[in-house]
């Protein structure tokens, strides 16, 4: 594992007060809260990017034609499966 990188940032006083109270109550570090939040944010961002990509593909006539032809092949396979 690579060594951690130190950075400095600022937070609003209300957010910092919440963070202080939260880590005290949960018995965890600010670092763990921030890392967890960033990991969740990264997952949400990836989902947003994928949704945007699928939305664009949904309007692409060539992609739709490929999907439909693949669906026809799949239906033929299902029809012939039990024979």
mmCIF file of the N, C-alpha and C atoms, coordinates in Angstrom:
data_MODEL
# 
_entry.id   MODEL 
# 
loop_
_atom_site.group_PDB 
_atom_site.id 
_atom_site.type_symbol 
_atom_site.label_atom_id 
_atom_site.label_alt_id 
_atom_site.label_comp_id 
_atom_site.label_asym_id 
_atom_site.label_entity_id 
_atom_site.label_seq_id 
_atom_site.pdbx_PDB_ins_code 
_atom_site.Cartn_x 
_atom_site.Cartn_y 
_atom_site.Cartn_z 
_atom_site.occupancy 
_atom_site.B_iso_or_equiv 
_atom_site.pdbx_formal_charge 
_atom_site.auth_seq_id 
_atom_site.auth_comp_id 
_atom_site.auth_asym_id 
_atom_site.auth_atom_id 
_atom_site.pdbx_PDB_model_num 
ATOM 1   N N  . UNK A 1 1  ? 0.833   -1.176  0.000   1.00 0.00 ? 1  UNK A N  1 
ATOM 2   C CA . UNK A 1 1  ? 0.000   0.000   0.000   1.00 0.00 ? 1  UNK A CA 1 
ATOM 3   C C  . UNK A 1 1  ? 0.881   1.243   0.000   1.00 0.00 ? 1  UNK A C  1 
ATOM 4   N N  . UNK A 1 2  ? 0.484   2.201   -0.788  1.00 0.00 ? 2  UNK A N  1 
ATOM 5   C CA . UNK A 1 2  ? 1.231   3.453   -0.814  1.00 0.00 ? 2  UNK A CA 1 
ATOM 6   C C  . UNK A 1 2  ? 1.025   4.209   0.487   1.00 0.00 ? 2  UNK A C  1 
ATOM 7   N N  . UNK A 1 3  ? 2.002   5.024   0.835   1.00 0.00 ? 3  UNK A N  1 
ATOM 8   C CA . UNK A 1 3  ? 1.877   5.785   2.077   1.00 0.00 ? 3  UNK A CA 1 
ATOM 9   C C  . UNK A 1 3  ? 0.844   6.901   1.905   1.00 0.00 ? 3  UNK A C  1 
ATOM 10  N N  . UNK A 1 4  ? 0.136   7.234   2.985   1.00 0.00 ? 4  UNK A N  1 
ATOM 11  C CA . UNK A 1 4  ? -0.889  8.274   2.911   1.00 0.00 ? 4  UNK A CA 1 
ATOM 12  C C  . UNK A 1 4  ? -0.297  9.627   2.541   1.00 0.00 ? 4  UNK A C  1 
ATOM 13  N N  . UNK A 1 5  ? -1.116  10.448  1.925   1.00 0.00 ? 5  UNK A N  1 
ATOM 14  C CA . UNK A 1 5  ? -0.721  11.804  1.547   1.00 0.00 ? 5  UNK A CA 1 
ATOM 15  C C  . UNK A 1 5  ? -1.446  12.776  2.467   1.00 0.00 ? 5  UNK A C  1 
ATOM 16  N N  . UNK A 1 6  ? -0.724  13.726  2.988   1.00 0.00 ? 6  UNK A N  1 
ATOM 17  C CA . UNK A 1 6  ? -1.307  14.740  3.864   1.00 0.00 ? 6  UNK A CA 1 
ATOM 18  C C  . UNK A 1 6  ? -1.748  15.919  3.021   1.00 0.00 ? 6  UNK A C  1 
ATOM 19  N N  . UNK A 1 7  ? -2.940  16.431  3.317   1.00 0.00 ? 7  UNK A N  1 
ATOM 20  C CA . UNK A 1 7  ? -3.408  17.634  2.650   1.00 0.00 ? 7  UNK A CA 1 
ATOM 21  C C  . UNK A 1 7  ? -4.111  18.515  3.666   1.00 0.00 ? 7  UNK A C  1 
ATOM 22  N N  . UNK A 1 8  ? -4.242  19.771  3.347   1.00 0.00 ? 8  UNK A N  1 
ATOM 23  C CA . UNK A 1 8  ? -4.907  20.717  4.225   1.00 0.00 ? 8  UNK A CA 1 
ATOM 24  C C  . UNK A 1 8  ? -6.109  21.297  3.500   1.00 0.00 ? 8  UNK A C  1 
ATOM 25  N N  . UNK A 1 9  ? -7.212  21.405  4.225   1.00 0.00 ? 9  UNK A N  1 
ATOM 26  C CA . UNK A 1 9  ? -8.422  21.950  3.635   1.00 0.00 ? 9  UNK A CA 1 
ATOM 27  C C  . UNK A 1 9  ? -9.181  22.720  4.701   1.00 0.00 ? 9  UNK A C  1 
ATOM 28  N N  . UNK A 1 10 ? -10.235 23.390  4.292   1.00 0.00 ? 10 UNK A N  1 
ATOM 29  C CA . UNK A 1 10 ? -11.072 24.112  5.240   1.00 0.00 ? 10 UNK A CA 1 
ATOM 30  C C  . UNK A 1 10 ? -12.504 23.595  5.150   1.00 0.00 ? 10 UNK A C  1 
ATOM 31  N N  . UNK A 1 11 ? -13.217 23.680  6.267   1.00 0.00 ? 11 UNK A N  1 
ATOM 32  C CA . UNK A 1 11 ? -14.623 23.312  6.343   1.00 0.00 ? 11 UNK A CA 1 
ATOM 33  C C  . UNK A 1 11 ? -15.377 24.444  7.021   1.00 0.00 ? 11 UNK A C  1 
ATOM 34  N N  . UNK A 1 12 ? -16.660 24.500  6.756   1.00 0.00 ? 12 UNK A N  1 
ATOM 35  C CA . UNK A 1 12 ? -17.479 25.496  7.445   1.00 0.00 ? 12 UNK A CA 1 
ATOM 36  C C  . UNK A 1 12 ? -17.500 25.157  8.941   1.00 0.00 ? 12 UNK A C  1 
ATOM 37  N N  . UNK A 1 13 ? -17.654 26.164  9.781   1.00 0.00 ? 13 UNK A N  1 
ATOM 38  C CA . UNK A 1 13 ? -17.698 25.892  11.227  1.00 0.00 ? 13 UNK A CA 1 
ATOM 39  C C  . UNK A 1 13 ? -18.803 24.909  11.614  1.00 0.00 ? 13 UNK A C  1 
ATOM 40  N N  . UNK A 1 14 ? -19.963 24.994  10.974  1.00 0.00 ? 14 UNK A N  1 
ATOM 41  C CA . UNK A 1 14 ? -21.054 24.093  11.338  1.00 0.00 ? 14 UNK A CA 1 
ATOM 42  C C  . UNK A 1 14 ? -20.736 22.650  10.946  1.00 0.00 ? 14 UNK A C  1 
ATOM 43  N N  . UNK A 1 15 ? -20.107 22.459  9.794   1.00 0.00 ? 15 UNK A N  1 
ATOM 44  C CA . UNK A 1 15 ? -19.746 21.108  9.370   1.00 0.00 ? 15 UNK A CA 1 
ATOM 45  C C  . UNK A 1 15 ? -18.648 20.541  10.259  1.00 0.00 ? 15 UNK A C  1 
ATOM 46  N N  . UNK A 1 16 ? -17.704 21.369  10.634  1.00 0.00 ? 16 UNK A N  1 
ATOM 47  C CA . UNK A 1 16 ? -16.630 20.907  11.516  1.00 0.00 ? 16 UNK A CA 1 
ATOM 48  C C  . UNK A 1 16 ? -17.173 20.561  12.901  1.00 0.00 ? 16 UNK A C  1 
ATOM 49  N N  . UNK A 1 17 ? -18.132 21.335  13.382  1.00 0.00 ? 17 UNK A N  1 
ATOM 50  C CA . UNK A 1 17 ? -18.752 21.020  14.676  1.00 0.00 ? 17 UNK A CA 1 
ATOM 51  C C  . UNK A 1 17 ? -19.466 19.678  14.600  1.00 0.00 ? 17 UNK A C  1 
ATOM 52  N N  . UNK A 1 18 ? -20.192 19.452  13.507  1.00 0.00 ? 18 UNK A N  1 
ATOM 53  C CA . UNK A 1 18 ? -20.874 18.171  13.336  1.00 0.00 ? 18 UNK A CA 1 
ATOM 54  C C  . UNK A 1 18 ? -19.860 17.039  13.304  1.00 0.00 ? 18 UNK A C  1 
ATOM 55  N N  . UNK A 1 19 ? -18.771 17.227  12.531  1.00 0.00 ? 19 UNK A N  1 
ATOM 56  C CA . UNK A 1 19 ? -17.744 16.194  12.412  1.00 0.00 ? 19 UNK A CA 1 
ATOM 57  C C  . UNK A 1 19 ? -17.105 15.896  13.768  1.00 0.00 ? 19 UNK A C  1 
ATOM 58  N N  . UNK A 1 20 ? -16.792 16.929  14.510  1.00 0.00 ? 20 UNK A N  1 
ATOM 59  C CA . UNK A 1 20 ? -16.210 16.737  15.849  1.00 0.00 ? 20 UNK A CA 1 
ATOM 60  C C  . UNK A 1 20 ? -17.144 15.910  16.740  1.00 0.00 ? 20 UNK A C  1 
ATOM 61  N N  . UNK A 1 21 ? -18.419 16.278  16.744  1.00 0.00 ? 21 UNK A N  1 
ATOM 62  C CA . UNK A 1 21 ? -19.388 15.558  17.579  1.00 0.00 ? 21 UNK A CA 1 
ATOM 63  C C  . UNK A 1 21 ? -19.566 14.120  17.094  1.00 0.00 ? 21 UNK A C  1 
ATOM 64  N N  . UNK A 1 22 ? -19.599 13.928  15.789  1.00 0.00 ? 22 UNK A N  1 
ATOM 65  C CA . UNK A 1 22 ? -19.821 12.596  15.220  1.00 0.00 ? 22 UNK A CA 1 
ATOM 66  C C  . UNK A 1 22 ? -18.673 11.647  15.563  1.00 0.00 ? 22 UNK A C  1 
ATOM 67  N N  . UNK A 1 23 ? -17.441 12.097  15.363  1.00 0.00 ? 23 UNK A N  1 
ATOM 68  C CA . UNK A 1 23 ? -16.302 11.208  15.645  1.00 0.00 ? 23 UNK A CA 1 
ATOM 69  C C  . UNK A 1 23 ? -16.190 10.913  17.138  1.00 0.00 ? 23 UNK A C  1 
ATOM 70  N N  . UNK A 1 24 ? -16.549 11.870  17.958  1.00 0.00 ? 24 UNK A N  1 
ATOM 71  C CA . UNK A 1 24 ? -16.540 11.649  19.403  1.00 0.00 ? 24 UNK A CA 1 
ATOM 72  C C  . UNK A 1 24 ? -17.572 10.587  19.781  1.00 0.00 ? 24 UNK A C  1 
ATOM 73  N N  . UNK A 1 25 ? -18.767 10.722  19.224  1.00 0.00 ? 25 UNK A N  1 
ATOM 74  C CA . UNK A 1 25 ? -19.853 9.785   19.540  1.00 0.00 ? 25 UNK A CA 1 
ATOM 75  C C  . UNK A 1 25 ? -19.543 8.383   19.028  1.00 0.00 ? 25 UNK A C  1 
ATOM 76  N N  . UNK A 1 26 ? -18.987 8.283   17.820  1.00 0.00 ? 26 UNK A N  1 
ATOM 77  C CA . UNK A 1 26 ? -18.739 6.986   17.188  1.00 0.00 ? 26 UNK A CA 1 
ATOM 78  C C  . UNK A 1 26 ? -17.398 6.372   17.566  1.00 0.00 ? 26 UNK A C  1 
ATOM 79  N N  . UNK A 1 27 ? -16.512 7.181   18.126  1.00 0.00 ? 27 UNK A N  1 
ATOM 80  C CA . UNK A 1 27 ? -15.203 6.666   18.508  1.00 0.00 ? 27 UNK A CA 1 
ATOM 81  C C  . UNK A 1 27 ? -14.326 6.332   17.303  1.00 0.00 ? 27 UNK A C  1 
ATOM 82  N N  . UNK A 1 28 ? -14.442 7.123   16.248  1.00 0.00 ? 28 UNK A N  1 
ATOM 83  C CA . UNK A 1 28 ? -13.647 6.916   15.036  1.00 0.00 ? 28 UNK A CA 1 
ATOM 84  C C  . UNK A 1 28 ? -12.882 8.192   14.730  1.00 0.00 ? 28 UNK A C  1 
ATOM 85  N N  . UNK A 1 29 ? -12.043 8.128   13.718  1.00 0.00 ? 29 UNK A N  1 
ATOM 86  C CA . UNK A 1 29 ? -11.231 9.291   13.373  1.00 0.00 ? 29 UNK A CA 1 
ATOM 87  C C  . UNK A 1 29 ? -11.898 10.125  12.282  1.00 0.00 ? 29 UNK A C  1 
ATOM 88  N N  . UNK A 1 30 ? -11.523 11.388  12.229  1.00 0.00 ? 30 UNK A N  1 
ATOM 89  C CA . UNK A 1 30 ? -12.010 12.260  11.160  1.00 0.00 ? 30 UNK A CA 1 
ATOM 90  C C  . UNK A 1 30 ? -11.556 11.711  9.810   1.00 0.00 ? 30 UNK A C  1 
ATOM 91  N N  . UNK A 1 31 ? -10.347 11.189  9.794   1.00 0.00 ? 31 UNK A N  1 
ATOM 92  C CA . UNK A 1 31 ? -9.812  10.623  8.555   1.00 0.00 ? 31 UNK A CA 1 
ATOM 93  C C  . UNK A 1 31 ? -10.706 9.507   8.026   1.00 0.00 ? 31 UNK A C  1 
ATOM 94  N N  . UNK A 1 32 ? -11.169 8.623   8.908   1.00 0.00 ? 32 UNK A N  1 
ATOM 95  C CA . UNK A 1 32 ? -12.002 7.514   8.449   1.00 0.00 ? 32 UNK A CA 1 
ATOM 96  C C  . UNK A 1 32 ? -13.342 8.013   7.922   1.00 0.00 ? 32 UNK A C  1 
ATOM 97  N N  . UNK A 1 33 ? -13.896 9.043   8.548   1.00 0.00 ? 33 UNK A N  1 
ATOM 98  C CA . UNK A 1 33 ? -15.163 9.607   8.069   1.00 0.00 ? 33 UNK A CA 1 
ATOM 99  C C  . UNK A 1 33 ? -14.966 10.233  6.689   1.00 0.00 ? 33 UNK A C  1 
ATOM 100 N N  . UNK A 1 34 ? -13.911 10.997  6.542   1.00 0.00 ? 34 UNK A N  1 
ATOM 101 C CA . UNK A 1 34 ? -13.653 11.665  5.263   1.00 0.00 ? 34 UNK A CA 1 
ATOM 102 C C  . UNK A 1 34 ? -13.365 10.641  4.170   1.00 0.00 ? 34 UNK A C  1 
ATOM 103 N N  . UNK A 1 35 ? -12.566 9.619   4.475   1.00 0.00 ? 35 UNK A N  1 
ATOM 104 C CA . UNK A 1 35 ? -12.285 8.576   3.478   1.00 0.00 ? 35 UNK A CA 1 
ATOM 105 C C  . UNK A 1 35 ? -13.554 7.843   3.071   1.00 0.00 ? 35 UNK A C  1 
ATOM 106 N N  . UNK A 1 36 ? -14.394 7.494   4.037   1.00 0.00 ? 36 UNK A N  1 
ATOM 107 C CA . UNK A 1 36 ? -15.649 6.808   3.719   1.00 0.00 ? 36 UNK A CA 1 
ATOM 108 C C  . UNK A 1 36 ? -16.544 7.686   2.848   1.00 0.00 ? 36 UNK A C  1 
ATOM 109 N N  . UNK A 1 37 ? -16.626 8.957   3.199   1.00 0.00 ? 37 UNK A N  1 
ATOM 110 C CA . UNK A 1 37 ? -17.458 9.882   2.430   1.00 0.00 ? 37 UNK A CA 1 
ATOM 111 C C  . UNK A 1 37 ? -16.941 10.021  0.996   1.00 0.00 ? 37 UNK A C  1 
ATOM 112 N N  . UNK A 1 38 ? -15.634 10.109  0.841   1.00 0.00 ? 38 UNK A N  1 
ATOM 113 C CA . UNK A 1 38 ? -15.061 10.237  -0.501  1.00 0.00 ? 38 UNK A CA 1 
ATOM 114 C C  . UNK A 1 38 ? -15.263 8.969   -1.329  1.00 0.00 ? 38 UNK A C  1 
ATOM 115 N N  . UNK A 1 39 ? -15.149 7.808   -0.687  1.00 0.00 ? 39 UNK A N  1 
ATOM 116 C CA . UNK A 1 39 ? -15.385 6.555   -1.403  1.00 0.00 ? 39 UNK A CA 1 
ATOM 117 C C  . UNK A 1 39 ? -16.831 6.467   -1.877  1.00 0.00 ? 39 UNK A C  1 
ATOM 118 N N  . UNK A 1 40 ? -17.771 6.835   -1.006  1.00 0.00 ? 40 UNK A N  1 
ATOM 119 C CA . UNK A 1 40 ? -19.183 6.845   -1.406  1.00 0.00 ? 40 UNK A CA 1 
ATOM 120 C C  . UNK A 1 40 ? -19.427 7.841   -2.542  1.00 0.00 ? 40 UNK A C  1 
ATOM 121 N N  . UNK A 1 41 ? -18.809 8.994   -2.441  1.00 0.00 ? 41 UNK A N  1 
ATOM 122 C CA . UNK A 1 41 ? -18.949 10.011  -3.480  1.00 0.00 ? 41 UNK A CA 1 
ATOM 123 C C  . UNK A 1 41 ? -18.408 9.497   -4.814  1.00 0.00 ? 41 UNK A C  1 
ATOM 124 N N  . UNK A 1 42 ? -17.288 8.792   -4.762  1.00 0.00 ? 42 UNK A N  1 
ATOM 125 C CA . UNK A 1 42 ? -16.693 8.234   -5.979  1.00 0.00 ? 42 UNK A CA 1 
ATOM 126 C C  . UNK A 1 42 ? -17.624 7.207   -6.615  1.00 0.00 ? 42 UNK A C  1 
ATOM 127 N N  . UNK A 1 43 ? -18.256 6.365   -5.808  1.00 0.00 ? 43 UNK A N  1 
ATOM 128 C CA . UNK A 1 43 ? -19.204 5.372   -6.327  1.00 0.00 ? 43 UNK A CA 1 
ATOM 129 C C  . UNK A 1 43 ? -20.407 6.074   -6.960  1.00 0.00 ? 43 UNK A C  1 
ATOM 130 N N  . UNK A 1 44 ? -20.936 7.086   -6.274  1.00 0.00 ? 44 UNK A N  1 
ATOM 131 C CA . UNK A 1 44 ? -22.081 7.828   -6.817  1.00 0.00 ? 44 UNK A CA 1 
ATOM 132 C C  . UNK A 1 44 ? -21.718 8.507   -8.129  1.00 0.00 ? 44 UNK A C  1 
ATOM 133 N N  . UNK A 1 45 ? -20.530 9.057   -8.217  1.00 0.00 ? 45 UNK A N  1 
ATOM 134 C CA . UNK A 1 45 ? -20.084 9.728   -9.436  1.00 0.00 ? 45 UNK A CA 1 
ATOM 135 C C  . UNK A 1 45 ? -19.963 8.729   -10.586 1.00 0.00 ? 45 UNK A C  1 
ATOM 136 N N  . UNK A 1 46 ? -19.437 7.542   -10.304 1.00 0.00 ? 46 UNK A N  1 
ATOM 137 C CA . UNK A 1 46 ? -19.318 6.500   -11.328 1.00 0.00 ? 46 UNK A CA 1 
ATOM 138 C C  . UNK A 1 46 ? -20.705 6.088   -11.817 1.00 0.00 ? 46 UNK A C  1 
ATOM 139 N N  . UNK A 1 47 ? -21.659 5.929   -10.886 1.00 0.00 ? 47 UNK A N  1 
ATOM 140 C CA . UNK A 1 47 ? -23.027 5.591   -11.272 1.00 0.00 ? 47 UNK A CA 1 
ATOM 141 C C  . UNK A 1 47 ? -23.629 6.681   -12.148 1.00 0.00 ? 47 UNK A C  1 
ATOM 142 N N  . UNK A 1 48 ? -23.378 7.944   -11.794 1.00 0.00 ? 48 UNK A N  1 
ATOM 143 C CA . UNK A 1 48 ? -23.887 9.061   -12.591 1.00 0.00 ? 48 UNK A CA 1 
ATOM 144 C C  . UNK A 1 48 ? -23.293 9.046   -13.992 1.00 0.00 ? 48 UNK A C  1 
ATOM 145 N N  . UNK A 1 49 ? -21.992 8.790   -14.083 1.00 0.00 ? 49 UNK A N  1 
ATOM 146 C CA . UNK A 1 49 ? -21.328 8.719   -15.383 1.00 0.00 ? 49 UNK A CA 1 
ATOM 147 C C  . UNK A 1 49 ? -21.901 7.578   -16.223 1.00 0.00 ? 49 UNK A C  1 
ATOM 148 N N  . UNK A 1 50 ? -22.112 6.413   -15.613 1.00 0.00 ? 50 UNK A N  1 
ATOM 149 C CA . UNK A 1 50 ? -22.671 5.272   -16.336 1.00 0.00 ? 50 UNK A CA 1 
ATOM 150 C C  . UNK A 1 50 ? -24.099 5.561   -16.791 1.00 0.00 ? 50 UNK A C  1 
ATOM 151 N N  . UNK A 1 51 ? -24.896 6.185   -15.932 1.00 0.00 ? 51 UNK A N  1 
ATOM 152 C CA . UNK A 1 51 ? -26.271 6.529   -16.306 1.00 0.00 ? 51 UNK A CA 1 
ATOM 153 C C  . UNK A 1 51 ? -26.271 7.497   -17.486 1.00 0.00 ? 51 UNK A C  1 
ATOM 154 N N  . UNK A 1 52 ? -25.372 8.445   -17.471 1.00 0.00 ? 52 UNK A N  1 
ATOM 155 C CA . UNK A 1 52 ? -25.267 9.403   -18.570 1.00 0.00 ? 52 UNK A CA 1 
ATOM 156 C C  . UNK A 1 52 ? -24.852 8.695   -19.857 1.00 0.00 ? 52 UNK A C  1 
ATOM 157 N N  . UNK A 1 53 ? -23.907 7.765   -19.755 1.00 0.00 ? 53 UNK A N  1 
ATOM 158 C CA . UNK A 1 53 ? -23.454 7.027   -20.924 1.00 0.00 ? 53 UNK A CA 1 
ATOM 159 C C  . UNK A 1 53 ? -24.593 6.183   -21.500 1.00 0.00 ? 53 UNK A C  1 
ATOM 160 N N  . UNK A 1 54 ? -25.336 5.468   -20.624 1.00 0.00 ? 54 UNK A N  1 
ATOM 161 C CA . UNK A 1 54 ? -26.443 4.644   -21.091 1.00 0.00 ? 54 UNK A CA 1 
ATOM 162 C C  . UNK A 1 54 ? -27.547 5.500   -21.697 1.00 0.00 ? 54 UNK A C  1 
ATOM 163 N N  . UNK A 1 55 ? -27.751 6.675   -21.141 1.00 0.00 ? 55 UNK A N  1 
ATOM 164 C CA . UNK A 1 55 ? -28.748 7.586   -21.694 1.00 0.00 ? 55 UNK A CA 1 
ATOM 165 C C  . UNK A 1 55 ? -28.363 8.005   -23.110 1.00 0.00 ? 55 UNK A C  1 
ATOM 166 N N  . UNK A 1 56 ? -27.083 8.273   -23.324 1.00 0.00 ? 56 UNK A N  1 
ATOM 167 C CA . UNK A 1 56 ? -26.612 8.629   -24.663 1.00 0.00 ? 56 UNK A CA 1 
ATOM 168 C C  . UNK A 1 56 ? -26.720 7.444   -25.609 1.00 0.00 ? 56 UNK A C  1 
ATOM 169 N N  . UNK A 1 57 ? -26.364 6.253   -25.128 1.00 0.00 ? 57 UNK A N  1 
ATOM 170 C CA . UNK A 1 57 ? -26.455 5.055   -25.963 1.00 0.00 ? 57 UNK A CA 1 
ATOM 171 C C  . UNK A 1 57 ? -27.899 4.735   -26.317 1.00 0.00 ? 57 UNK A C  1 
ATOM 172 N N  . UNK A 1 58 ? -28.805 5.058   -25.424 1.00 0.00 ? 58 UNK A N  1 
ATOM 173 C CA . UNK A 1 58 ? -30.225 4.803   -25.641 1.00 0.00 ? 58 UNK A CA 1 
ATOM 174 C C  . UNK A 1 58 ? -30.762 5.582   -26.839 1.00 0.00 ? 58 UNK A C  1 
ATOM 175 N N  . UNK A 1 59 ? -30.093 6.659   -27.200 1.00 0.00 ? 59 UNK A N  1 
ATOM 176 C CA . UNK A 1 59 ? -30.520 7.478   -28.338 1.00 0.00 ? 59 UNK A CA 1 
ATOM 177 C C  . UNK A 1 59 ? -29.720 7.183   -29.610 1.00 0.00 ? 59 UNK A C  1 
ATOM 178 N N  . UNK A 1 60 ? -28.754 6.291   -29.518 1.00 0.00 ? 60 UNK A N  1 
ATOM 179 C CA . UNK A 1 60 ? -27.889 5.971   -30.657 1.00 0.00 ? 60 UNK A CA 1 
ATOM 180 C C  . UNK A 1 60 ? -28.543 4.872   -31.498 1.00 0.00 ? 60 UNK A C  1 
ATOM 181 N N  . UNK A 1 61 ? -28.939 5.215   -32.706 1.00 0.00 ? 61 UNK A N  1 
ATOM 182 C CA . UNK A 1 61 ? -29.673 4.273   -33.558 1.00 0.00 ? 61 UNK A CA 1 
ATOM 183 C C  . UNK A 1 61 ? -28.855 3.028   -33.898 1.00 0.00 ? 61 UNK A C  1 
ATOM 184 N N  . UNK A 1 62 ? -27.554 3.175   -34.072 1.00 0.00 ? 62 UNK A N  1 
ATOM 185 C CA . UNK A 1 62 ? -26.714 2.023   -34.384 1.00 0.00 ? 62 UNK A CA 1 
ATOM 186 C C  . UNK A 1 62 ? -26.665 1.047   -33.205 1.00 0.00 ? 62 UNK A C  1 
ATOM 187 N N  . UNK A 1 63 ? -26.552 1.574   -32.013 1.00 0.00 ? 63 UNK A N  1 
ATOM 188 C CA . UNK A 1 63 ? -26.516 0.734   -30.815 1.00 0.00 ? 63 UNK A CA 1 
ATOM 189 C C  . UNK A 1 63 ? -27.864 0.032   -30.631 1.00 0.00 ? 63 UNK A C  1 
ATOM 190 N N  . UNK A 1 64 ? -28.946 0.753   -30.870 1.00 0.00 ? 64 UNK A N  1 
ATOM 191 C CA . UNK A 1 64 ? -30.283 0.160   -30.750 1.00 0.00 ? 64 UNK A CA 1 
ATOM 192 C C  . UNK A 1 64 ? -30.445 -0.980  -31.748 1.00 0.00 ? 64 UNK A C  1 
ATOM 193 N N  . UNK A 1 65 ? -29.991 -0.777  -32.984 1.00 0.00 ? 65 UNK A N  1 
ATOM 194 C CA . UNK A 1 65 ? -30.089 -1.822  -34.007 1.00 0.00 ? 65 UNK A CA 1 
ATOM 195 C C  . UNK A 1 65 ? -29.269 -3.052  -33.608 1.00 0.00 ? 65 UNK A C  1 
ATOM 196 N N  . UNK A 1 66 ? -28.071 -2.841  -33.066 1.00 0.00 ? 66 UNK A N  1 
ATOM 197 C CA . UNK A 1 66 ? -27.245 -3.964  -32.614 1.00 0.00 ? 66 UNK A CA 1 
ATOM 198 C C  . UNK A 1 66 ? -27.928 -4.725  -31.480 1.00 0.00 ? 66 UNK A C  1 
ATOM 199 N N  . UNK A 1 67 ? -28.500 -3.994  -30.548 1.00 0.00 ? 67 UNK A N  1 
ATOM 200 C CA . UNK A 1 67 ? -29.176 -4.636  -29.422 1.00 0.00 ? 67 UNK A CA 1 
ATOM 201 C C  . UNK A 1 67 ? -30.384 -5.426  -29.902 1.00 0.00 ? 67 UNK A C  1 
ATOM 202 N N  . UNK A 1 68 ? -31.138 -4.866  -30.826 1.00 0.00 ? 68 UNK A N  1 
ATOM 203 C CA . UNK A 1 68 ? -32.321 -5.562  -31.334 1.00 0.00 ? 68 UNK A CA 1 
ATOM 204 C C  . UNK A 1 68 ? -31.941 -6.816  -32.105 1.00 0.00 ? 68 UNK A C  1 
ATOM 205 N N  . UNK A 1 69 ? -30.875 -6.755  -32.888 1.00 0.00 ? 69 UNK A N  1 
ATOM 206 C CA . UNK A 1 69 ? -30.465 -7.947  -33.630 1.00 0.00 ? 69 UNK A CA 1 
ATOM 207 C C  . UNK A 1 69 ? -29.964 -9.021  -32.663 1.00 0.00 ? 69 UNK A C  1 
ATOM 208 N N  . UNK A 1 70 ? -29.288 -8.603  -31.610 1.00 0.00 ? 70 UNK A N  1 
ATOM 209 C CA . UNK A 1 70 ? -28.844 -9.556  -30.596 1.00 0.00 ? 70 UNK A CA 1 
ATOM 210 C C  . UNK A 1 70 ? -30.012 -10.175 -29.861 1.00 0.00 ? 70 UNK A C  1 
ATOM 211 N N  . UNK A 1 71 ? -31.060 -9.397  -29.639 1.00 0.00 ? 71 UNK A N  1 
ATOM 212 C CA . UNK A 1 71 ? -32.252 -9.913  -28.977 1.00 0.00 ? 71 UNK A CA 1 
ATOM 213 C C  . UNK A 1 71 ? -32.955 -10.938 -29.861 1.00 0.00 ? 71 UNK A C  1 
ATOM 214 N N  . UNK A 1 72 ? -32.982 -10.691 -31.173 1.00 0.00 ? 72 UNK A N  1 
ATOM 215 C CA . UNK A 1 72 ? -33.570 -11.667 -32.100 1.00 0.00 ? 72 UNK A CA 1 
ATOM 216 C C  . UNK A 1 72 ? -32.806 -12.991 -32.038 1.00 0.00 ? 72 UNK A C  1 
ATOM 217 N N  . UNK A 1 73 ? -31.475 -12.925 -32.014 1.00 0.00 ? 73 UNK A N  1 
ATOM 218 C CA . UNK A 1 73 ? -30.668 -14.137 -31.909 1.00 0.00 ? 73 UNK A CA 1 
ATOM 219 C C  . UNK A 1 73 ? -30.953 -14.875 -30.596 1.00 0.00 ? 73 UNK A C  1 
ATOM 220 N N  . UNK A 1 74 ? -31.090 -14.129 -29.519 1.00 0.00 ? 74 UNK A N  1 
ATOM 221 C CA . UNK A 1 74 ? -31.360 -14.725 -28.220 1.00 0.00 ? 74 UNK A CA 1 
ATOM 222 C C  . UNK A 1 74 ? -32.725 -15.417 -28.225 1.00 0.00 ? 74 UNK A C  1 
ATOM 223 N N  . UNK A 1 75 ? -33.709 -14.785 -28.822 1.00 0.00 ? 75 UNK A N  1 
ATOM 224 C CA . UNK A 1 75 ? -35.045 -15.389 -28.897 1.00 0.00 ? 75 UNK A CA 1 
ATOM 225 C C  . UNK A 1 75 ? -34.998 -16.679 -29.728 1.00 0.00 ? 75 UNK A C  1 
ATOM 226 N N  . UNK A 1 76 ? -34.231 -16.694 -30.823 1.00 0.00 ? 76 UNK A N  1 
ATOM 227 C CA . UNK A 1 76 ? -34.078 -17.910 -31.619 1.00 0.00 ? 76 UNK A CA 1 
ATOM 228 C C  . UNK A 1 76 ? -33.443 -19.019 -30.791 1.00 0.00 ? 76 UNK A C  1 
ATOM 229 N N  . UNK A 1 77 ? -32.443 -18.694 -29.996 1.00 0.00 ? 77 UNK A N  1 
ATOM 230 C CA . UNK A 1 77 ? -31.791 -19.678 -29.136 1.00 0.00 ? 77 UNK A CA 1 
ATOM 231 C C  . UNK A 1 77 ? -32.776 -20.242 -28.117 1.00 0.00 ? 77 UNK A C  1 
ATOM 232 N N  . UNK A 1 78 ? -33.617 -19.389 -27.554 1.00 0.00 ? 78 UNK A N  1 
ATOM 233 C CA . UNK A 1 78 ? -34.603 -19.845 -26.579 1.00 0.00 ? 78 UNK A CA 1 
ATOM 234 C C  . UNK A 1 78 ? -35.625 -20.786 -27.243 1.00 0.00 ? 78 UNK A C  1 
ATOM 235 N N  . UNK A 1 79 ? -36.043 -20.427 -28.434 1.00 0.00 ? 79 UNK A N  1 
ATOM 236 C CA . UNK A 1 79 ? -37.019 -21.271 -29.148 1.00 0.00 ? 79 UNK A CA 1 
ATOM 237 C C  . UNK A 1 79 ? -36.449 -22.663 -29.437 1.00 0.00 ? 79 UNK A C  1 
ATOM 238 N N  . UNK A 1 80 ? -35.160 -22.740 -29.743 1.00 0.00 ? 80 UNK A N  1 
ATOM 239 C CA . UNK A 1 80 ? -34.526 -23.988 -30.115 1.00 0.00 ? 80 UNK A CA 1 
ATOM 240 C C  . UNK A 1 80 ? -33.941 -24.736 -28.917 1.00 0.00 ? 80 UNK A C  1 
ATOM 241 N N  . UNK A 1 81 ? -34.042 -24.184 -27.738 1.00 0.00 ? 81 UNK A N  1 
ATOM 242 C CA . UNK A 1 81 ? -33.388 -24.766 -26.570 1.00 0.00 ? 81 UNK A CA 1 
ATOM 243 C C  . UNK A 1 81 ? -33.885 -26.159 -26.213 1.00 0.00 ? 81 UNK A C  1 
ATOM 244 N N  . UNK A 1 82 ? -35.155 -26.387 -26.200 1.00 0.00 ? 82 UNK A N  1 
ATOM 245 C CA . UNK A 1 82 ? -35.687 -27.650 -25.741 1.00 0.00 ? 82 UNK A CA 1 
ATOM 246 C C  . UNK A 1 82 ? -35.844 -28.706 -26.827 1.00 0.00 ? 82 UNK A C  1 
ATOM 247 N N  . UNK A 1 83 ? -35.445 -28.416 -28.020 1.00 0.00 ? 83 UNK A N  1 
ATOM 248 C CA . UNK A 1 83 ? -35.665 -29.346 -29.128 1.00 0.00 ? 83 UNK A CA 1 
ATOM 249 C C  . UNK A 1 83 ? -34.684 -30.456 -29.168 1.00 0.00 ? 83 UNK A C  1 
# 
